[in-house]
Amino acid sequence: MTTAPVMPAPVHFSAGTGHYALTDTTVIQATGSAQPVAEYLAELLRPATGFPLPVAAADTPATPGSPTIELTIGDTAQPTPGYLLSVTETRIELRADDAAQLFAGVQSLRQLLPHAIEHHTVQDVDWLVPCVDISDYPRFSYRGAMLDVARHFFDATTVKRYLDQMALLKLNVLHLHLTDDQGWRIHIDSWPNLTALGATTAVGGGAGGFYTKADYTEIVEYAASRSITVVPEIDVPGHTNAALAAYPELNCDDSAPAPYTGIEVGFSSLCISKELTYQFLDDVFREISELTPGPYLHLGGDESLATSDEDYLEFIRRATAIAASHGKTLIGWHEMGRSRDLPAGTIGQYWSYVTPRDDADTRVASFIEQGGQMIMSPADAIYLDMKYAGDEKLGLEWADGPTTLNDAYNWDPAAIVSGVSDEHILGIEAPLWTETIDNVRDLEYMVFPRIIAAAEIAWSPRTAHDWADFTRRLADWSPRLDAAEITYNRVKEVSWPEVSRPGMSSTS
Ligand code: ACM
């Protein structure tokens, strides 16, 4: 083993000799805030091993001779919070600066076990962990994935499955694009028609759907148990046909447009001149903020082509002030940088290209000048809804044609906008827009393996990026995807091993 069998690649990895054997007498030891992570680890390892794996307080003397896995929280003396994982023949020690990094370290430990650990039923396998030393910490603190549940709706069960897949890759933010022209997907008590009427549509005329507040809370809590923060997006002032169709009074002429199930953009706008619009926003932002423990609220602001420049600037000034009054740090797509009246620290999300077009770099500079940072989501590299290849059935092609795995891997967030380096970048995010995606199998096919490339860009140091090494590691790692029953595209760029589970391979 010369490189780490861990995705994303760790900062430092050294292979020793020999193995630690996980057995039916292994005990997991942890104290304090390490204990919930220890319970998570035990739950992860029990189904495939069938071992009891009790979690004990760290000061409980272990039965002599019983192998232990010890999880502790304490200083790791690394440049930013991270974890240290040491595997010897008798002991596994995982130490992290905080619970989030302990959780990340558990994902590395999980990946050192045989791929069969991903099965949900007991497997007849020797559970050997190679002796290694890993010291590791993330390049960026915000490592996101976005799911568009507005164009097509995905229920809480599907979202939880996605959260588990994100956790494996040390992704720690799920951005939910909750509202768009084709559907409003979160219940708001004070404006019930948003869901009663606005949630009944989807692209292509499907059934739609929405999250009750209980559903949303279930997602948020499940995410927290996976060390993932949920960022809700209410996209305004454009991308609002579903809201405008549900409430005629939100339109300047008091007349509701027809529900929309196509895939055009840029034709809808809230009525900028009506006070009711701002009452509406205050209610929605208040209810969403109350349901969301995380620090961020995403206001969209993209593609507002039906809003005049003057109206856009007035709207953004008022809407961001209202949203900020509910205690959240705001995020906006990069167009929002047109405004010079953003609440201090507002985060921009860049979705132009690896080589910036139009005035996207000016928008980025505006966020930074106003005290904010950037989330980088260049559409031609990390939009997971782009086709893999011209002959694929799923996906769109507007971002300069297909996005191969190589395109998804070979870019650097700090090399896009001149003067914007790691210190200005909060992190990166891989969006999945769902105009062409309406089921979990297609979702995973578009996401995997490109999201693994995204995770490596978000976590691993620039110096660790190596395409040949990445594709080799990915091929070795793919039986883990098979064992986890994750659908993925066996792209031609990778020399995949035989599929261990028939039926999982792609059509390409
Ligand atoms: C976007 O793709 N309109 C953010």
Residues whose N, C-alpha, C, O or C-beta is under 5 A from the ligand:
A	BS01	ACM	D302 E303 W333 W351
